[in-house]
Amino acid sequence: MARNPKQDANLTHKLTASELRKGGKNSGKRRGELKTFREALLNGLTKEEQDVMLKALKRNAMRGNLPCFEFLLKMIDQHPDQGSGEDKSVEIKIEGCDEYGD
């Protein structure tokens, strides 16, 4: 069955400059909200309370609670939706060789 050309046009939709600008403003606003929340969370709790909450979040994330896992990733700026632009890849170099190497 042939595809409708309008369907293909929907797949290649490019964002306009105003849509990109609006997205950038919303992204900055969201980052600011997370920073404010993070600061309020750290300043309003004792160290023991912070440790208890962090352990509970980690435990729930390990059990498969996706919102807890995403929250932890956002708090450490590692969430994939947070396009920081910085390369966070790790380079691994293996020196020497074994009997199968060159």
N, C-alpha and C positions, 0 to 999 in steps of 0.2 A: 504494500500500500504506500502510495506516495505521501511525502510529508508536506504539510502546509507551509508555504514560505513565511507566513507570519510567525509560525512557531520558531523557525530559525532566527528570525529577526529578534525575538524575545531573548534568545540565548546569547546574542552578541550585543546586548544593550550596554552602551557606554554611559558612565555617569557624567552629568554635566558639571561645569565648574561650580555652580551654586550647590549642587548635591554634595560634591566633594568638600566644599567649604563648610557646609552644615554638618557633615559627618566629622570633620576635623574639630569643629567647635564642640560637638557633643562628646567626642572622645576626650578632649581636654577637660571638659566639665566632669566627666566620669572619673578621670584620673585624680582630679582635685578632690572629688567626693571620697574616693577611696583613701587618699592621703589624710584627709581630715578625720575619717573614721578610724584609720590606723593610729593616728596621733591621740585621738580621744580614748581609744581602747587602751593604749599603752599608758597614758597619763592618769586615767581614772581607775586603774586596777593595781593592786599590789603585785609584787613579783610572783607570789605564791598563786594568786588567782589567775595570773597570766599563764603560768605553767600548767595549772589544772585545765584551763580552757584549751590550751594548745594540745595537751595530751588527749583530751576528749575529741578534738577535731581530727587529730591524726588517727586515733582509734576508729572513728566513724569512717574516715576516708579509706582506711585499710580494709574495712568491712564492705566496701563497695558503695558508700554514700557519695554519689557524684557531686552534689552541691558542696559538700564539705571539702572534697578534693579540689574542686574549682576555686573555692574560697581561699584555700591554702596557696594554690598556684598564683592567684591574683595578689595575695599579700606579699609574696616574694618576687613579684613581677616576672613570673615564668609562664603565665597563661598564654596559649597560642593566639588568642584574640587580642592580646595587647601587643600590637605591632610596634615594638620599641625601636626597630630599625637596627638594633645592635646584634651582631652575630654572636650567638651563644653556643656555637658548636665547639666541640672539643677535638683537638688534634692529638692523635696517638701515634707515636713513632716507636717502632720496634727495631732495636739495634742488634747486630749480630745475625747469625744465621744458624740453621740447623742442618741436618743431613739432607733435607729436601730442598733447601734454599739454593740460591745461586752462589 
